[in-house]
Amino acid sequence: DCNHDNGGCDHECEEDKYDEWCSCLEGFKISTDDWRKCVDIDECEDNTHHKDCQTCVNTEGSYTCKCRNGYELDPITE
Ligand SMILES: [Ca+2]
């Protein structure tokens, strides 16, 4: 029951007539250990998120790019 203690969900609780489930805010995903818990997505783990990054740094809820020595971040794309 989402009206009670947010259904026990870390972030969002959703429900329809039959079921209830938890969902997570952007940058997070449901934990494989507990369907109520949200864990940070490691965007650096796969190549789809950070193909523009030289060095991908995973952060809580997001990720950032770092440049290798000798390069600076492009202020337009940053
Ligand atoms: Ca992340």
N, CA, C, O and the ligand as a Tripos MOL2 file, in Angstrom:
@<TRIPOS>MOLECULE
protein
  313   311    79     0     0
PROTEIN
NO_CHARGES

@<TRIPOS>ATOM
      1 N           0.8470   -1.1990    0.0000 N.3       1 ASP1
      2 CA          0.0000    0.0000    0.0000 C.3       1 ASP1
      3 C           0.8800    1.2470    0.0000 C.2       1 ASP1
      4 O           1.5970    1.5220    0.9620 O.2       1 ASP1
      5 N           0.8100    1.9810   -1.0840 N.am      2 CYS2
      6 CA          1.6830    3.1420   -1.2120 C.3       2 CYS2
      7 C           1.3080    4.2530   -0.2280 C.2       2 CYS2
      8 O           2.1280    5.1230    0.0640 O.2       2 CYS2
      9 N           0.0860    4.2280    0.2790 N.am      3 ASN3
     10 CA         -0.3120    5.2710    1.2180 C.3       3 ASN3
     11 C           0.2680    5.0450    2.6010 C.2       3 ASN3
     12 O           0.2560    5.9360    3.4500 O.2       3 ASN3
     13 N           0.7660    3.8610    2.8110 N.am      4 HIS4
     14 CA          1.3360    3.5430    4.0990 C.3       4 HIS4
     15 C           2.8470    3.4530    3.9840 C.2       4 HIS4
     16 O           3.3810    2.5340    3.3620 O.2       4 HIS4
     17 N           3.5300    4.4120    4.5870 N.am      5 ASP5
     18 CA          4.9860    4.3860    4.6360 C.3       5 ASP5
     19 C           5.5940    4.2640    3.2410 C.2       5 ASP5
     20 O           6.6230    3.6150    3.0570 O.2       5 ASP5
     21 N           4.9420    4.9000    2.2550 N.am      6 ASN6
     22 CA          5.4210    4.8760    0.8730 C.3       6 ASN6
     23 C           5.6150    3.4470    0.3620 C.2       6 ASN6
     24 O           6.4600    3.1990   -0.4980 O.2       6 ASN6
     25 N           4.8420    2.5270    0.8860 N.am      7 GLY7
     26 CA          4.9620    1.1370    0.4570 C.3       7 GLY7
     27 C           6.2900    0.5030    0.8140 C.2       7 GLY7
     28 O           6.6210   -0.5780    0.3270 O.2       7 GLY7
     29 N           7.0450    1.1700    1.6600 N.am      8 GLY8
     30 CA          8.3640    0.6700    2.0150 C.3       8 GLY8
     31 C           9.4140    0.9890    0.9690 C.2       8 GLY8
     32 O          10.5530    0.5300    1.0550 O.2       8 GLY8
     33 N           9.0220    1.7830   -0.0210 N.am      9 CYS9
     34 CA          9.9370    2.0620   -1.1310 C.3       9 CYS9
     35 C          10.9440    3.1430   -0.7450 C.2       9 CYS9
     36 O          10.6450    4.0760   -0.0010 O.2       9 CYS9
     37 N          12.1220    2.9760   -1.2740 N.am     10 ASP10
     38 CA         13.1640    3.9790   -1.1100 C.3      10 ASP10
     39 C          12.7520    5.3000   -1.7570 C.2      10 ASP10
     40 O          12.8240    6.3540   -1.1260 O.2      10 ASP10
     41 N          12.3270    5.2400   -3.0010 N.am     11 HIS11
     42 CA         12.0060    6.4450   -3.7520 C.3      11 HIS11
     43 C          10.5200    6.5250   -4.0500 C.2      11 HIS11
     44 O           9.7450    7.0400   -3.2440 O.2      11 HIS11
     45 N          10.1300    6.0220   -5.1950 N.am     12 GLU12
     46 CA          8.7500    6.1530   -5.6330 C.3      12 GLU12
     47 C           7.9860    4.8620   -5.3900 C.2      12 GLU12
     48 O           8.5160    3.7600   -5.5370 O.2      12 GLU12
     49 N           6.7370    5.0290   -5.0180 N.am     13 CYS13
     50 CA          5.8500    3.8730   -4.9100 C.3      13 CYS13
     51 C           4.7400    4.0480   -5.9330 C.2      13 CYS13
     52 O           4.1450    5.1210   -6.0300 O.2      13 CYS13
     53 N           4.4600    3.0040   -6.6930 N.am     14 GLU14
     54 CA          3.4010    3.0490   -7.6860 C.3      14 GLU14
     55 C           2.4680    1.8800   -7.4470 C.2      14 GLU14
     56 O           2.8720    0.8270   -6.9560 O.2      14 GLU14
     57 N           1.2160    2.0870   -7.8030 N.am     15 GLU15
     58 CA          0.2700    0.9960   -7.6130 C.3      15 GLU15
     59 C          -0.8590    1.1020   -8.6140 C.2      15 GLU15
     60 O          -1.1960    2.1860   -9.0920 O.2      15 GLU15
     61 N          -1.4320   -0.0360   -8.9180 N.am     16 ASP16
     62 CA         -2.6720   -0.0590   -9.6700 C.3      16 ASP16
     63 C          -3.6510   -0.9150   -8.8730 C.2      16 ASP16
     64 O          -3.4250   -1.1840   -7.6930 O.2      16 ASP16
     65 N          -4.7070   -1.3300   -9.4950 N.am     17 LYS17
     66 CA         -5.7330   -2.0600   -8.7580 C.3      17 LYS17
     67 C          -5.2210   -3.3700   -8.2060 C.2      17 LYS17
     68 O          -5.7290   -3.8650   -7.2000 O.2      17 LYS17
     69 N          -4.2170   -3.9400   -8.8550 N.am     18 TYR18
     70 CA         -3.8370   -5.2990   -8.5370 C.3      18 TYR18
     71 C          -2.5210   -5.4030   -7.7820 C.2      18 TYR18
     72 O          -2.2940   -6.3440   -7.0230 O.2      18 TYR18
     73 N          -1.6820   -4.4400   -8.0010 N.am     19 ASP19
     74 CA         -0.3150   -4.6430   -7.5460 C.3      19 ASP19
     75 C           0.2950   -3.3130   -7.1380 C.2      19 ASP19
     76 O          -0.2450   -2.2420   -7.4150 O.2      19 ASP19
     77 N           1.4050   -3.4130   -6.4890 N.am     20 GLU20
     78 CA          2.1800   -2.2250   -6.1830 C.3      20 GLU20
     79 C           3.6430   -2.5450   -6.4220 C.2      20 GLU20
     80 O           4.0780   -3.6920   -6.3200 O.2      20 GLU20
     81 N           4.3770   -1.5170   -6.7370 N.am     21 TRP21
     82 CA          5.7900   -1.7380   -7.0040 C.3      21 TRP21
     83 C           6.5480   -0.4480   -6.7400 C.2      21 TRP21
     84 O           5.9660    0.6330   -6.6520 O.2      21 TRP21
     85 N           7.8220   -0.5860   -6.6200 N.am     22 CYS22
     86 CA          8.6690    0.5720   -6.3740 C.3      22 CYS22
     87 C           9.3960    0.9630   -7.6590 C.2      22 CYS22
     88 O           9.7330    0.1220   -8.4940 O.2      22 CYS22
     89 N           9.6170    2.2290   -7.7810 N.am     23 SER23
     90 CA         10.4690    2.6930   -8.8720 C.3      23 SER23
     91 C          11.4500    3.7060   -8.3090 C.2      23 SER23
     92 O          11.2790    4.2230   -7.2050 O.2      23 SER23
     93 N          12.4550    3.9680   -9.0800 N.am     24 CYS24
     94 CA         13.5330    4.8120   -8.5920 C.3      24 CYS24
     95 C          13.6610    6.0760   -9.4240 C.2      24 CYS24
     96 O          13.2410    6.1320  -10.5800 O.2      24 CYS24
     97 N          14.2340    7.0560   -8.8230 N.am     25 LEU25
     98 CA         14.4980    8.3020   -9.5240 C.3      25 LEU25
     99 C          15.5790    8.0730  -10.5740 C.2      25 LEU25
    100 O          16.2830    7.0630  -10.5740 O.2      25 LEU25
    101 N          15.6800    9.0580  -11.4730 N.am     26 GLU26
    102 CA         16.6450    8.9400  -12.5470 C.3      26 GLU26
    103 C          18.0560    8.7690  -11.9980 C.2      26 GLU26
    104 O          18.4640    9.4630  -11.0670 O.2      26 GLU26
    105 N          18.7800    7.8500  -12.5790 N.am     27 GLY27
    106 CA         20.1420    7.5900  -12.1340 C.3      27 GLY27
    107 C          20.2320    6.4630  -11.1300 C.2      27 GLY27
    108 O          21.3210    6.0440  -10.7370 O.2      27 GLY27
    109 N          19.0510    5.9700  -10.7120 N.am     28 PHE28
    110 CA         19.0270    4.8640   -9.7640 C.3      28 PHE28
    111 C          18.2260    3.7130  -10.3520 C.2      28 PHE28
    112 O          17.4150    3.9060  -11.2570 O.2      28 PHE28
    113 N          18.4570    2.5400   -9.8400 N.am     29 LYS29
    114 CA         17.6900    1.3780  -10.2670 C.3      29 LYS29
    115 C          17.3470    0.5360   -9.0440 C.2      29 LYS29
    116 O          17.9560    0.6630   -7.9820 O.2      29 LYS29
    117 N          16.3510   -0.3280   -9.2300 N.am     30 ILE30
    118 CA         15.9560   -1.2150   -8.1530 C.3      30 ILE30
    119 C          17.0850   -2.1930   -7.8440 C.2      30 ILE30
    120 O          17.6800   -2.7870   -8.7440 O.2      30 ILE30
    121 N          17.3580   -2.3400   -6.5870 N.am     31 SER31
    122 CA         18.3930   -3.2740   -6.1680 C.3      31 SER31
    123 C          18.0060   -4.7000   -6.5250 C.2      31 SER31
    124 O          16.8370   -5.0780   -6.4450 O.2      31 SER31
    125 N          18.9870   -5.4760   -6.9160 N.am     32 THR32
    126 CA         18.7090   -6.8740   -7.2230 C.3      32 THR32
    127 C          18.4430   -7.6680   -5.9480 C.2      32 THR32
    128 O          17.8820   -8.7620   -6.0050 O.2      32 THR32
    129 N          18.8330   -7.1370   -4.8240 N.am     33 ASP33
    130 CA         18.6310   -7.8360   -3.5560 C.3      33 ASP33
    131 C          17.2850   -7.5250   -2.9230 C.2      33 ASP33
    132 O          16.7180   -8.3520   -2.2090 O.2      33 ASP33
    133 N          16.7770   -6.3240   -3.1910 N.am     34 ASP34
    134 CA         15.5570   -5.8840   -2.5200 C.3      34 ASP34
    135 C          14.7920   -4.9650   -3.4640 C.2      34 ASP34
    136 O          15.2840   -3.9030   -3.8460 O.2      34 ASP34
    137 N          13.5850   -5.3840   -3.8360 N.am     35 TRP35
    138 CA         12.8210   -4.6380   -4.8320 C.3      35 TRP35
    139 C          12.3410   -3.2960   -4.3080 C.2      35 TRP35
    140 O          11.7930   -2.5020   -5.0730 O.2      35 TRP35
    141 N          12.5280   -3.0260   -3.0460 N.am     36 ARG36
    142 CA         12.1200   -1.7300   -2.5020 C.3      36 ARG36
    143 C          13.2670   -0.7340   -2.4860 C.2      36 ARG36
    144 O          13.0610    0.4710   -2.3440 O.2      36 ARG36
    145 N          14.4540   -1.2470   -2.6330 N.am     37 LYS37
    146 CA         15.6170   -0.3830   -2.4790 C.3      37 LYS37
    147 C          16.1280    0.1230   -3.8310 C.2      37 LYS37
    148 O          16.0790   -0.5810   -4.8400 O.2      37 LYS37
    149 N          16.6160    1.3580   -3.8180 N.am     38 CYS38
    150 CA         17.2020    1.9480   -5.0110 C.3      38 CYS38
    151 C          18.7150    2.0490   -4.8290 C.2      38 CYS38
    152 O          19.2170    2.4810   -3.7910 O.2      38 CYS38
    153 N          19.3980    1.6450   -5.8500 N.am     39 VAL39
    154 CA         20.8580    1.7410   -5.8120 C.3      39 VAL39
    155 C          21.3210    2.5600   -7.0090 C.2      39 VAL39
    156 O          20.6490    2.6270   -8.0380 O.2      39 VAL39
    157 N          22.4560    3.1650   -6.8520 N.am     40 ASP40
    158 CA         23.0160    3.9830   -7.9170 C.3      40 ASP40
    159 C          23.3330    3.1240   -9.1360 C.2      40 ASP40
    160 O          23.8420    2.0110   -9.0100 O.2      40 ASP40
    161 N          23.0270    3.6510  -10.3080 N.am     41 ILE41
    162 CA         23.4380    2.9960  -11.5440 C.3      41 ILE41
    163 C          24.8840    3.3830  -11.8360 C.2      41 ILE41
    164 O          25.2390    4.5620  -11.8260 O.2      41 ILE41
    165 N          25.6970    2.3920  -12.0900 N.am     42 ASP42
    166 CA         27.0760    2.6830  -12.4740 C.3      42 ASP42
    167 C          27.1230    2.8820  -13.9850 C.2      42 ASP42
    168 O          27.2740    1.9360  -14.7580 O.2      42 ASP42
    169 N          26.9860    4.1500  -14.3750 N.am     43 GLU43
    170 CA         26.9360    4.4520  -15.8070 C.3      43 GLU43
    171 C          28.2640    4.1450  -16.4930 C.2      43 GLU43
    172 O          28.3290    4.0020  -17.7140 O.2      43 GLU43
    173 N          29.2980    4.0480  -15.7060 N.am     44 CYS44
    174 CA         30.6080    3.8060  -16.3020 C.3      44 CYS44
    175 C          30.8090    2.3270  -16.6310 C.2      44 CYS44
    176 O          31.7750    1.9480  -17.2940 O.2      44 CYS44
    177 N          29.8890    1.5120  -16.1610 N.am     45 GLU45
    178 CA         30.0470    0.0870  -16.3550 C.3      45 GLU45
    179 C          29.8090   -0.3210  -17.8060 C.2      45 GLU45
    180 O          30.4940   -1.1950  -18.3370 O.2      45 GLU45
    181 N          28.8350    0.3180  -18.4360 N.am     46 ASP46
    182 CA         28.6110    0.0190  -19.8440 C.3      46 ASP46
    183 C          29.0190    1.2230  -20.6880 C.2      46 ASP46
    184 O          29.2670    2.3080  -20.1600 O.2      46 ASP46
    185 N          29.0850    1.0280  -21.9570 N.am     47 ASN47
    186 CA         29.6470    2.0660  -22.8200 C.3      47 ASN47
    187 C          28.5950    3.0020  -23.3950 C.2      47 ASN47
    188 O          28.9330    3.9050  -24.1600 O.2      47 ASN47
    189 N          27.3330    2.8110  -23.0470 N.am     48 THR48
    190 CA         26.3020    3.5850  -23.7120 C.3      48 THR48
    191 C          26.2070    4.9950  -23.1620 C.2      48 THR48
    192 O          25.8490    5.9160  -23.8960 O.2      48 THR48
    193 N          26.5200    5.1850  -21.8780 N.am     49 HIS49
    194 CA         26.2960    6.4890  -21.2660 C.3      49 HIS49
    195 C          27.4680    7.4390  -21.4460 C.2      49 HIS49
    196 O          27.2880    8.6530  -21.5370 O.2      49 HIS49
    197 N          28.6370    6.8950  -21.4960 N.am     50 HIS50
    198 CA         29.7940    7.7680  -21.3480 C.3      50 HIS50
    199 C          30.7140    7.7030  -22.5530 C.2      50 HIS50
    200 O          31.9310    7.8280  -22.4170 O.2      50 HIS50
    201 N          30.1400    7.5070  -23.7270 N.am     51 LYS51
    202 CA         31.0150    7.3670  -24.8910 C.3      51 LYS51
    203 C          31.7900    8.6450  -25.1890 C.2      51 LYS51
    204 O          32.8260    8.6010  -25.8530 O.2      51 LYS51
    205 N          31.2910    9.7980  -24.6980 N.am     52 ASP52
    206 CA         32.0150   11.0450  -24.8870 C.3      52 ASP52
    207 C          33.0630   11.2770  -23.8130 C.2      52 ASP52
    208 O          33.8620   12.2090  -23.9030 O.2      52 ASP52
    209 N          33.0550   10.4420  -22.8140 N.am     53 CYS53
    210 CA         33.9950   10.6150  -21.7150 C.3      53 CYS53
    211 C          35.3440   10.0030  -22.0530 C.2      53 CYS53
    212 O          35.4370    8.9530  -22.6900 O.2      53 CYS53
    213 N          36.3560   10.6720  -21.6190 N.am     54 GLN54
    214 CA         37.6640   10.0310  -21.6560 C.3      54 GLN54
    215 C          37.8340    9.1660  -20.4180 C.2      54 GLN54
    216 O          38.2480    8.0090  -20.4950 O.2      54 GLN54
    217 N          37.5080    9.7500  -19.2880 N.am     55 THR55
    218 CA         37.4970    8.9750  -18.0560 C.3      55 THR55
    219 C          36.1570    9.1890  -17.3750 C.2      55 THR55
    220 O          35.8040   10.3130  -17.0180 O.2      55 THR55
    221 N          35.4320    8.1340  -17.2010 N.am     56 CYS56
    222 CA         34.1100    8.2150  -16.5840 C.3      56 CYS56
    223 C          34.2470    8.0290  -15.0810 C.2      56 CYS56
    224 O          34.9370    7.1230  -14.6120 O.2      56 CYS56
    225 N          33.5830    8.8970  -14.3380 N.am     57 VAL57
    226 CA         33.6050    8.7930  -12.8850 C.3      57 VAL57
    227 C          32.1760    8.6270  -12.4010 C.2      57 VAL57
    228 O          31.3510    9.5270  -12.5510 O.2      57 VAL57
    229 N          31.8950    7.4940  -11.8310 N.am     58 ASN58
    230 CA         30.5460    7.2400  -11.3380 C.3      58 ASN58
    231 C          30.2830    8.0450  -10.0710 C.2      58 ASN58
    232 O          31.1320    8.1120   -9.1820 O.2      58 ASN58
    233 N          29.0970    8.6580   -9.9940 N.am     59 THR59
    234 CA         28.7060    9.3690   -8.7840 C.3      59 THR59
    235 C          27.3290    8.8970   -8.3740 C.2      59 THR59
    236 O          26.6370    8.2260   -9.1400 O.2      59 THR59
    237 N          26.9340    9.2470   -7.1670 N.am     60 GLU60
    238 CA         25.6320    8.8550   -6.6440 C.3      60 GLU60
    239 C          24.5240    9.5550   -7.4420 C.2      60 GLU60
    240 O          24.3720   10.7750   -7.3680 O.2      60 GLU60
    241 N          23.7680    8.7860   -8.1910 N.am     61 GLY61
    242 CA         22.6640    9.3390   -8.9530 C.3      61 GLY61
    243 C          23.0380    9.8940  -10.3070 C.2      61 GLY61
    244 O          22.1670   10.3370  -11.0560 O.2      61 GLY61
    245 N          24.3050    9.8790  -10.6310 N.am     62 SER62
    246 CA         24.7170   10.4250  -11.9140 C.3      62 SER62
    247 C          26.1200    9.9230  -12.2380 C.2      62 SER62
    248 O          26.5630    8.9000  -11.7150 O.2      62 SER62
    249 N          26.7970   10.6430  -13.0910 N.am     63 TYR63
    250 CA         28.1890   10.3560  -13.3850 C.3      63 TYR63
    251 C          28.8100   11.6120  -13.9780 C.2      63 TYR63
    252 O          28.0990   12.4850  -14.4770 O.2      63 TYR63
    253 N          30.0910   11.7020  -13.9260 N.am     64 THR64
    254 CA         30.7780   12.8320  -14.5170 C.3      64 THR64
    255 C          31.9270   12.3360  -15.3740 C.2      64 THR64
    256 O          32.3490   11.1820  -15.2930 O.2      64 THR64
    257 N          32.4090   13.2370  -16.1840 N.am     65 CYS65
    258 CA         33.5330   12.9170  -17.0580 C.3      65 CYS65
    259 C          34.7730   13.6550  -16.5920 C.2      65 CYS65
    260 O          34.7160   14.8020  -16.1490 O.2      65 CYS65
    261 N          35.8530   12.9880  -16.7020 N.am     66 LYS66
    262 CA         37.1250   13.6500  -16.4580 C.3      66 LYS66
    263 C          38.0000   13.4730  -17.6880 C.2      66 LYS66
    264 O          37.9060   12.4770  -18.4050 O.2      66 LYS66
    265 N          38.8330   14.4440  -17.9070 N.am     67 CYS67
    266 CA         39.7250   14.3990  -19.0580 C.3      67 CYS67
    267 C          41.0760   13.8360  -18.6460 C.2      67 CYS67
    268 O          41.5210   13.9570  -17.5040 O.2      67 CYS67
    269 N          41.6960   13.2240  -19.6240 N.am     68 ARG68
    270 CA         43.0610   12.7920  -19.3840 C.3      68 ARG68
    271 C          43.9750   14.0130  -19.3100 C.2      68 ARG68
    272 O          43.6210   15.1030  -19.7590 O.2      68 ARG68
    273 N          45.1250   13.8090  -18.7480 N.am     69 ASN69
    274 CA         46.0900   14.9010  -18.6500 C.3      69 ASN69
    275 C          46.3560   15.5010  -20.0280 C.2      69 ASN69
    276 O          46.5270   14.7830  -21.0130 O.2      69 ASN69
    277 N          46.3870   16.8110  -20.0730 N.am     70 GLY70
    278 CA         46.6730   17.4700  -21.3260 C.3      70 GLY70
    279 C          45.4280   17.9190  -22.0640 C.2      70 GLY70
    280 O          45.5110   18.6580  -23.0450 O.2      70 GLY70
    281 N          44.2550   17.4660  -21.5850 N.am     71 TYR71
    282 CA         43.0080   17.8860  -22.1940 C.3      71 TYR71
    283 C          42.1830   18.6600  -21.1750 C.2      71 TYR71
    284 O          42.3180   18.4740  -19.9650 O.2      71 TYR71
    285 N          41.3270   19.5310  -21.6950 N.am     72 GLU72
    286 CA         40.3800   20.2110  -20.8280 C.3      72 GLU72
    287 C          38.9860   19.9130  -21.3210 C.2      72 GLU72
    288 O          38.7730   19.6290  -22.5000 O.2      72 GLU72
    289 N          38.0350   19.9820  -20.4010 N.am     73 LEU73
    290 CA         36.6530   19.7770  -20.7950 C.3      73 LEU73
    291 C          36.2170   20.8740  -21.7470 C.2      73 LEU73
    292 O          36.5160   22.0500  -21.5380 O.2      73 LEU73
    293 N          35.5110   20.4820  -22.7890 N.am     74 ASP74
    294 CA         34.9670   21.4450  -23.7170 C.3      74 ASP74
    295 C          33.8430   22.2000  -23.0300 C.2      74 ASP74
    296 O          32.8550   21.5810  -22.6340 O.2      74 ASP74
    297 N          33.9550   23.5210  -22.8730 N.am     75 PRO75
    298 CA         32.9320   24.2640  -22.1120 C.3      75 PRO75
    299 C          31.5730   24.2530  -22.7870 C.2      75 PRO75
    300 O          30.5690   24.5430  -22.1360 O.2      75 PRO75
    301 N          31.5100   23.9320  -24.0600 N.am     76 ILE76
    302 CA         30.2140   23.9250  -24.7510 C.3      76 ILE76
    303 C          29.4490   22.6410  -24.4330 C.2      76 ILE76
    304 O          28.2460   22.6770  -24.1730 O.2      76 ILE76
    305 N          30.1390   21.5270  -24.4550 N.am     77 THR77
    306 CA         29.4310   20.2670  -24.2230 C.3      77 THR77
    307 C          29.3070   19.9550  -22.7400 C.2      77 THR77
    308 O          28.4730   19.1420  -22.3430 O.2      77 THR77
    309 N          30.1270   20.5940  -21.9270 N.am     78 GLU78
    310 CA         30.0780   20.2840  -20.4950 C.3      78 GLU78
    311 C          28.8120   20.8370  -19.8720 C.2      78 GLU78
    312 O          28.5940   20.6750  -18.6710 O.2      78 GLU78
    313 CA         25.8710    6.6050  -11.0690 Ca       79 CA79
@<TRIPOS>BOND
     1     1     2 1
     2     2     3 1
     3     3     4 2
     4     3     5 am
     5     5     6 1
     6     6     7 1
     7     7     8 2
     8     7     9 am
     9     9    10 1
    10    10    11 1
    11    11    12 2
    12    11    13 am
    13    13    14 1
    14    14    15 1
    15    15    16 2
    16    15    17 am
    17    17    18 1
    18    18    19 1
    19    19    20 2
    20    19    21 am
    21    21    22 1
    22    22    23 1
    23    23    24 2
    24    23    25 am
    25    25    26 1
    26    26    27 1
    27    27    28 2
    28    27    29 am
    29    29    30 1
    30    30    31 1
    31    31    32 2
    32    31    33 am
    33    33    34 1
    34    34    35 1
    35    35    36 2
    36    35    37 am
    37    37    38 1
    38    38    39 1
    39    39    40 2
    40    39    41 am
    41    41    42 1
    42    42    43 1
    43    43    44 2
    44    43    45 am
    45    45    46 1
    46    46    47 1
    47    47    48 2
    48    47    49 am
    49    49    50 1
    50    50    51 1
    51    51    52 2
    52    51    53 am
    53    53    54 1
    54    54    55 1
    55    55    56 2
    56    55    57 am
    57    57    58 1
    58    58    59 1
    59    59    60 2
    60    59    61 am
    61    61    62 1
    62    62    63 1
    63    63    64 2
    64    63    65 am
    65    65    66 1
    66    66    67 1
    67    67    68 2
    68    67    69 am
    69    69    70 1
    70    70    71 1
    71    71    72 2
    72    71    73 am
    73    73    74 1
    74    74    75 1
    75    75    76 2
    76    75    77 am
    77    77    78 1
    78    78    79 1
    79    79    80 2
    80    79    81 am
    81    81    82 1
    82    82    83 1
    83    83    84 2
    84    83    85 am
    85    85    86 1
    86    86    87 1
    87    87    88 2
    88    87    89 am
    89    89    90 1
    90    90    91 1
    91    91    92 2
    92    91    93 am
    93    93    94 1
    94    94    95 1
    95    95    96 2
    96    95    97 am
    97    97    98 1
    98    98    99 1
    99    99   100 2
   100    99   101 am
   101   101   102 1
   102   102   103 1
   103   103   104 2
   104   103   105 am
   105   105   106 1
   106   106   107 1
   107   107   108 2
   108   107   109 am
   109   109   110 1
   110   110   111 1
   111   111   112 2
   112   111   113 am
   113   113   114 1
   114   114   115 1
   115   115   116 2
   116   115   117 am
   117   117   118 1
   118   118   119 1
   119   119   120 2
   120   119   121 am
   121   121   122 1
   122   122   123 1
   123   123   124 2
   124   123   125 am
   125   125   126 1
   126   126   127 1
   127   127   128 2
   128   127   129 am
   129   129   130 1
   130   130   131 1
   131   131   132 2
   132   131   133 am
   133   133   134 1
   134   134   135 1
   135   135   136 2
   136   135   137 am
   137   137   138 1
   138   138   139 1
   139   139   140 2
   140   139   141 am
   141   141   142 1
   142   142   143 1
   143   143   144 2
   144   143   145 am
   145   145   146 1
   146   146   147 1
   147   147   148 2
   148   147   149 am
   149   149   150 1
   150   150   151 1
   151   151   152 2
   152   151   153 am
   153   153   154 1
   154   154   155 1
   155   155   156 2
   156   155   157 am
   157   157   158 1
   158   158   159 1
   159   159   160 2
   160   159   161 am
   161   161   162 1
   162   162   163 1
   163   163   164 2
   164   163   165 am
   165   165   166 1
   166   166   167 1
   167   167   168 2
   168   167   169 am
   169   169   170 1
   170   170   171 1
   171   171   172 2
   172   171   173 am
   173   173   174 1
   174   174   175 1
   175   175   176 2
   176   175   177 am
   177   177   178 1
   178   178   179 1
   179   179   180 2
   180   179   181 am
   181   181   182 1
   182   182   183 1
   183   183   184 2
   184   183   185 am
   185   185   186 1
   186   186   187 1
   187   187   188 2
   188   187   189 am
   189   189   190 1
   190   190   191 1
   191   191   192 2
   192   191   193 am
   193   193   194 1
   194   194   195 1
   195   195   196 2
   196   195   197 am
   197   197   198 1
   198   198   199 1
   199   199   200 2
   200   199   201 am
   201   201   202 1
   202   202   203 1
   203   203   204 2
   204   203   205 am
   205   205   206 1
   206   206   207 1
   207   207   208 2
   208   207   209 am
   209   209   210 1
   210   210   211 1
   211   211   212 2
   212   211   213 am
   213   213   214 1
   214   214   215 1
   215   215   216 2
   216   215   217 am
   217   217   218 1
   218   218   219 1
   219   219   220 2
   220   219   221 am
   221   221   222 1
   222   222   223 1
   223   223   224 2
   224   223   225 am
   225   225   226 1
   226   226   227 1
   227   227   228 2
   228   227   229 am
   229   229   230 1
   230   230   231 1
   231   231   232 2
   232   231   233 am
   233   233   234 1
   234   234   235 1
   235   235   236 2
   236   235   237 am
   237   237   238 1
   238   238   239 1
   239   239   240 2
   240   239   241 am
   241   241   242 1
   242   242   243 1
   243   243   244 2
   244   243   245 am
   245   245   246 1
   246   246   247 1
   247   247   248 2
   248   247   249 am
   249   249   250 1
   250   250   251 1
   251   251   252 2
   252   251   253 am
   253   253   254 1
   254   254   255 1
   255   255   256 2
   256   255   257 am
   257   257   258 1
   258   258   259 1
   259   259   260 2
   260   259   261 am
   261   261   262 1
   262   262   263 1
   263   263   264 2
   264   263   265 am
   265   265   266 1
   266   266   267 1
   267   267   268 2
   268   267   269 am
   269   269   270 1
   270   270   271 1
   271   271   272 2
   272   271   273 am
   273   273   274 1
   274   274   275 1
   275   275   276 2
   276   275   277 am
   277   277   278 1
   278   278   279 1
   279   279   280 2
   280   279   281 am
   281   281   282 1
   282   282   283 1
   283   283   284 2
   284   283   285 am
   285   285   286 1
   286   286   287 1
   287   287   288 2
   288   287   289 am
   289   289   290 1
   290   290   291 1
   291   291   292 2
   292   291   293 am
   293   293   294 1
   294   294   295 1
   295   295   296 2
   296   295   297 am
   297   297   298 1
   298   298   299 1
   299   299   300 2
   300   299   301 am
   301   301   302 1
   302   302   303 1
   303   303   304 2
   304   303   305 am
   305   305   306 1
   306   306   307 1
   307   307   308 2
   308   307   309 am
   309   309   310 1
   310   310   311 1
   311   311   312 2
@<TRIPOS>SUBSTRUCTURE
     1 ASP1         2 RESIDUE 1 A ASP
     2 CYS2         6 RESIDUE 1 A CYS
     3 ASN3        10 RESIDUE 1 A ASN
     4 HIS4        14 RESIDUE 1 A HIS
     5 ASP5        18 RESIDUE 1 A ASP
     6 ASN6        22 RESIDUE 1 A ASN
     7 GLY7        26 RESIDUE 1 A GLY
     8 GLY8        30 RESIDUE 1 A GLY
     9 CYS9        34 RESIDUE 1 A CYS
    10 ASP10       38 RESIDUE 1 A ASP
    11 HIS11       42 RESIDUE 1 A HIS
    12 GLU12       46 RESIDUE 1 A GLU
    13 CYS13       50 RESIDUE 1 A CYS
    14 GLU14       54 RESIDUE 1 A GLU
    15 GLU15       58 RESIDUE 1 A GLU
    16 ASP16       62 RESIDUE 1 A ASP
    17 LYS17       66 RESIDUE 1 A LYS
    18 TYR18       70 RESIDUE 1 A TYR
    19 ASP19       74 RESIDUE 1 A ASP
    20 GLU20       78 RESIDUE 1 A GLU
    21 TRP21       82 RESIDUE 1 A TRP
    22 CYS22       86 RESIDUE 1 A CYS
    23 SER23       90 RESIDUE 1 A SER
    24 CYS24       94 RESIDUE 1 A CYS
    25 LEU25       98 RESIDUE 1 A LEU
    26 GLU26      102 RESIDUE 1 A GLU
    27 GLY27      106 RESIDUE 1 A GLY
    28 PHE28      110 RESIDUE 1 A PHE
    29 LYS29      114 RESIDUE 1 A LYS
    30 ILE30      118 RESIDUE 1 A ILE
    31 SER31      122 RESIDUE 1 A SER
    32 THR32      126 RESIDUE 1 A THR
    33 ASP33      130 RESIDUE 1 A ASP
    34 ASP34      134 RESIDUE 1 A ASP
    35 TRP35      138 RESIDUE 1 A TRP
    36 ARG36      142 RESIDUE 1 A ARG
    37 LYS37      146 RESIDUE 1 A LYS
    38 CYS38      150 RESIDUE 1 A CYS
    39 VAL39      154 RESIDUE 1 A VAL
    40 ASP40      158 RESIDUE 1 A ASP
    41 ILE41      162 RESIDUE 1 A ILE
    42 ASP42      166 RESIDUE 1 A ASP
    43 GLU43      170 RESIDUE 1 A GLU
    44 CYS44      174 RESIDUE 1 A CYS
    45 GLU45      178 RESIDUE 1 A GLU
    46 ASP46      182 RESIDUE 1 A ASP
    47 ASN47      186 RESIDUE 1 A ASN
    48 THR48      190 RESIDUE 1 A THR
    49 HIS49      194 RESIDUE 1 A HIS
    50 HIS50      198 RESIDUE 1 A HIS
    51 LYS51      202 RESIDUE 1 A LYS
    52 ASP52      206 RESIDUE 1 A ASP
    53 CYS53      210 RESIDUE 1 A CYS
    54 GLN54      214 RESIDUE 1 A GLN
    55 THR55      218 RESIDUE 1 A THR
    56 CYS56      222 RESIDUE 1 A CYS
    57 VAL57      226 RESIDUE 1 A VAL
    58 ASN58      230 RESIDUE 1 A ASN
    59 THR59      234 RESIDUE 1 A THR
    60 GLU60      238 RESIDUE 1 A GLU
    61 GLY61      242 RESIDUE 1 A GLY
    62 SER62      246 RESIDUE 1 A SER
    63 TYR63      250 RESIDUE 1 A TYR
    64 THR64      254 RESIDUE 1 A THR
    65 CYS65      258 RESIDUE 1 A CYS
    66 LYS66      262 RESIDUE 1 A LYS
    67 CYS67      266 RESIDUE 1 A CYS
    68 ARG68      270 RESIDUE 1 A ARG
    69 ASN69      274 RESIDUE 1 A ASN
    70 GLY70      278 RESIDUE 1 A GLY
    71 TYR71      282 RESIDUE 1 A TYR
    72 GLU72      286 RESIDUE 1 A GLU
    73 LEU73      290 RESIDUE 1 A LEU
    74 ASP74      294 RESIDUE 1 A ASP
    75 PRO75      298 RESIDUE 1 A PRO
    76 ILE76      302 RESIDUE 1 A ILE
    77 THR77      306 RESIDUE 1 A THR
    78 GLU78      310 RESIDUE 1 A GLU
    79 CA79       313 GROUP 0 **** ****
